[in-house]
Amino acid sequence: MGAKGISVEVINLLTLRPLDRKTVIESVKKTGRCVALEQGWPQCGISSEIAAILMESDAFNYLDAPMERVTGADVPMPYAKELEDAALPKLDDVIAAIERTTYRRMAA
């Protein structure tokens, strides 16, 4: 990411319950942005919970761009290794989401 002139703050949520809401909110207040990454489906995942936390707290007022969620594909998890790899998020997906939130590349 440094080669593209982008620096990020990474939060590794070690537990989902209890969820470290304070750290997430403080990070958004500091950076003004949020990109959440998870391997699960887009519906009912931890990224959805993080979005709700941001909407329900004063962190919303600090967002300079809409939150981006990078999730697994909304398909049943395939058994074939090649298809499984295609269904899970990749580094390029994360970089594209970061570029969208920093207005370096707009969505098509």
C-alpha positions, 0 to 999 in steps of 0.5 A, a space after each residue: 500500500 505504501 507504493 500507492 501512497 496509502 497508509 492504513 490502520 489495521 484493527 484485528 478484532 480478536 473476539 466478536 463477543 465482546 466486540 471492541 466497539 471503542 477501538 472501532 469508533 476511535 479508529 474511524 474518528 482518527 482516520 475518517 474512513 472504514 473498510 471492513 474485511 471478512 470471509 463470510 457472506 455480506 448479509 448478517 456478518 460482522 461487517 454489518 454489525 460494524 456498520 450499525 455501530 458507526 451509524 448508531 454512534 457519533 463516529 458517523 459524523 467523522 466519516 469522510 466516505 461511506 464505509 466499504 465492506 469486503 466480504 466473501 461472494 454471496 454464493 454457497 461455499 464451493 467444494 472445488 479449491 479453485 472455486 473456493 478461492 474465487 469466492 473469498 475476498 482477495 488483497 486486490 478487493 481490499 485495495 480497491 475498497 481502500 482506493 474507493 474510500 480515499 477517492 483514488 478510484 471511483 466505482 464503475 
